[in-house]
Amino acid sequence: MKNKLLVSEFIHDRKVGAVAPTSKYLANEIIKKINFKNAFTITEYGPGDGTITKLILENMSQDAKLFVFETNLNFIEKLIDINDSRLIVIKEDAENTMEILKYKYNIEEVDCIISTIPFSLIKKDKRKKIISDSFKLLKKDGQFITYQYSWLILNLIKKNFKHVKWGFVVLNFPPAILINCIKSEKSSV
């Protein structure tokens, strides 16, 4: 059933970038990268059906908040079904995250951003805005974590973040590039 939903949404929604669910190996690698001791405001771009979202909720503190940005209505229904008071589901594009958090939730900065949006399917100007806004939205020492299936955004990420580590997760279909960035004083936009 889960695979059928992803395949169906991949076919019908041009913003969906995965034909298969995130593997438990990739999801666990993402979770291992998050500094949950210092992550009280977490944002997730493109959570899809909530595979990673559920793991974040399992690991984050009881007083933390997770803001997820999703545009696909079928995925939004799945996310709402998670039914956790720490989860705030926002039907909006990741491009508008900074404005929505600031003006609707009075949040100026976040501790961690996890992005699973398919940057290769997004226009160049929009990619630049999302990465730049993510950098601006993160607190000092905040994390930006993403996985991608191509190298397309690595140089763009390196223009914003000076501390960038990456690696392959081959136990995923297709194999993914996991990128972990830390916002430091030396980083620049």
C-alpha positions as CSV (number, residue, x, y, z in Angstrom):
1,M,0.0,0.0,0.0
2,K,2.8,2.4,0.9
3,N,4.7,1.7,-2.3
4,K,1.5,2.1,-4.3
5,L,0.9,5.6,-2.9
6,L,4.4,6.7,-3.7
7,V,4.3,5.3,-7.2
8,S,0.9,6.9,-7.8
9,E,2.1,10.3,-6.4
10,F,5.4,10.1,-8.4
11,I,3.4,9.7,-11.6
12,H,0.7,12.3,-10.8
13,D,2.7,15.0,-8.9
14,R,5.7,16.5,-10.6
15,K,7.0,17.6,-7.1
16,V,7.3,14.1,-5.9
17,G,10.9,12.9,-6.5
18,A,10.8,9.3,-5.2
19,V,9.3,6.3,-6.7
20,A,10.2,4.1,-3.7
21,P,10.0,4.8,0.0
22,T,13.1,5.9,1.9
23,S,14.9,2.8,3.1
24,K,15.2,2.2,6.8
25,Y,19.0,2.4,6.3
26,L,18.9,5.9,4.8
27,A,16.3,7.1,7.3
28,N,18.5,5.8,10.2
29,E,21.6,7.4,8.7
30,I,19.7,10.8,8.7
31,I,18.5,10.3,12.3
32,K,22.1,9.5,13.4
33,K,23.3,12.9,12.0
34,I,20.8,15.0,14.0
35,N,22.0,16.4,17.3
36,F,18.7,15.9,19.2
37,K,20.2,17.3,22.5
38,N,20.2,20.7,20.8
39,A,17.4,20.4,18.4
40,F,14.2,21.9,19.8
41,T,12.9,23.5,16.6
42,I,13.2,21.1,13.6
43,T,12.0,21.7,10.1
44,E,11.5,19.0,7.5
45,Y,11.0,19.8,3.8
46,G,9.1,17.3,1.7
47,P,8.3,14.6,4.3
48,G,6.2,12.6,1.9
49,D,4.3,9.9,3.8
50,G,6.3,10.5,7.0
51,T,8.9,7.8,7.0
52,I,11.6,10.1,8.4
53,T,9.1,12.3,10.2
54,K,8.1,9.4,12.5
55,L,11.7,8.6,13.3
56,I,12.4,12.3,14.1
57,L,9.4,12.3,16.5
58,E,10.6,9.1,18.2
59,N,14.0,10.6,18.9
60,M,13.3,14.3,19.6
61,S,12.6,15.7,23.1
62,Q,9.1,16.1,24.4
63,D,9.4,19.9,24.4
64,A,10.7,20.1,20.8
65,K,8.5,21.0,17.7
66,L,8.7,19.6,14.2
67,F,7.4,21.8,11.4
68,V,6.9,19.8,8.2
69,F,6.3,21.5,4.8
70,E,4.5,19.4,2.3
71,T,2.4,20.3,-0.8
72,N,0.9,16.9,-1.8
73,L,-2.6,16.5,-0.3
74,N,-2.4,12.7,-0.1
75,F,0.9,12.9,1.9
76,I,-0.6,15.6,4.1
77,E,-3.4,13.3,5.1
78,K,-0.8,10.6,6.1
79,L,1.2,13.2,8.1
80,I,-1.9,14.4,10.0
81,D,-2.7,10.7,10.8
82,I,0.6,10.6,12.8
83,N,-1.3,12.6,15.5
84,D,1.5,13.9,17.6
85,S,1.1,17.4,19.3
86,R,4.8,18.2,18.6
87,L,4.2,17.8,14.8
88,I,2.9,20.9,12.9
89,V,1.9,20.0,9.3
90,I,2.1,23.0,6.9
91,K,0.6,22.8,3.4
92,E,3.2,25.0,1.8
93,D,6.2,24.8,-0.4
94,A,9.7,24.8,1.2
95,E,10.5,28.0,-0.6
96,N,8.2,29.8,1.8
97,T,9.4,28.3,5.1
98,M,11.3,31.3,6.4
99,E,8.3,33.7,6.0
100,I,5.8,31.2,7.4
101,L,7.8,30.4,10.4
102,K,8.6,34.0,11.1
103,Y,5.1,35.6,10.6
104,K,2.8,32.7,11.5
105,Y,4.7,31.0,14.3
106,N,7.0,33.9,15.4
107,I,10.1,31.7,14.9
108,E,13.3,33.5,13.8
109,E,15.6,30.5,13.7
110,V,15.6,26.7,13.8
111,D,18.1,24.1,15.1
112,C,17.9,21.6,12.3
113,I,16.5,21.4,8.8
114,I,16.0,18.0,7.0
115,S,15.3,18.2,3.3
116,T,14.2,15.3,1.1
117,I,12.8,17.5,-1.7
118,P,14.2,16.6,-5.1
119,F,16.3,19.6,-5.9
120,S,17.0,18.2,-9.4
121,L,13.3,18.7,-10.3
122,I,13.3,22.3,-9.0
123,K,14.1,25.4,-11.1
124,K,17.6,26.9,-10.4
125,D,16.4,30.2,-8.8
126,K,14.1,28.3,-6.5
127,R,16.9,25.9,-5.5
128,K,19.1,28.9,-4.7
129,K,16.4,30.5,-2.6
130,I,15.6,27.4,-0.6
131,I,19.3,26.7,0.2
132,S,20.0,30.4,1.0
133,D,16.9,30.8,3.1
134,S,17.7,27.5,4.9
135,F,21.2,28.9,5.8
136,K,19.7,32.2,7.1
137,L,17.0,30.4,9.1
138,L,19.4,28.1,10.9
139,K,20.9,29.2,14.3
140,K,24.7,29.2,14.7
141,D,25.8,25.5,14.7
142,G,22.4,24.5,13.2
143,Q,22.3,21.6,10.8
144,F,21.0,21.2,7.3
145,I,20.7,17.6,6.2
146,T,19.6,16.4,2.8
147,Y,19.8,13.4,0.6
148,Q,19.8,13.5,-3.1
149,Y,20.2,11.2,-6.1
150,S,22.5,13.6,-8.0
151,W,25.4,16.0,-7.2
152,L,23.4,18.9,-8.6
153,I,23.2,21.0,-5.4
154,L,26.5,20.2,-3.7
155,N,28.3,23.3,-5.1
156,L,25.3,25.5,-4.2
157,I,25.4,24.1,-0.7
158,K,29.1,24.7,-0.4
159,K,28.6,28.4,-1.4
160,N,26.5,28.8,1.7
161,F,27.9,26.3,4.2
162,K,31.6,25.9,4.9
163,H,31.2,22.7,7.0
164,V,29.9,20.1,4.5
165,K,30.2,16.4,4.8
166,W,28.8,13.8,2.4
167,G,28.6,10.1,1.9
168,F,26.8,7.4,0.0
169,V,24.0,5.3,1.3
170,V,24.0,2.3,-1.1
171,L,21.3,0.4,0.8
172,N,18.6,2.6,-0.6
173,F,16.8,2.5,-4.0
174,P,18.2,4.3,-5.8
175,P,21.5,4.8,-3.8
176,A,21.5,8.2,-2.3
177,I,24.0,11.0,-1.5
178,L,23.6,12.1,2.2
179,I,24.8,15.6,2.8
180,N,25.2,17.1,6.3
181,C,26.0,20.8,6.8
182,I,26.7,22.8,9.9
183,K,26.2,26.6,10.0
184,S,29.3,28.2,11.4
185,E,30.5,31.7,11.9
186,K,32.8,31.3,8.9
187,S,29.8,30.3,6.6
188,S,28.6,33.0,4.3
189,V,25.7,33.5,2.0
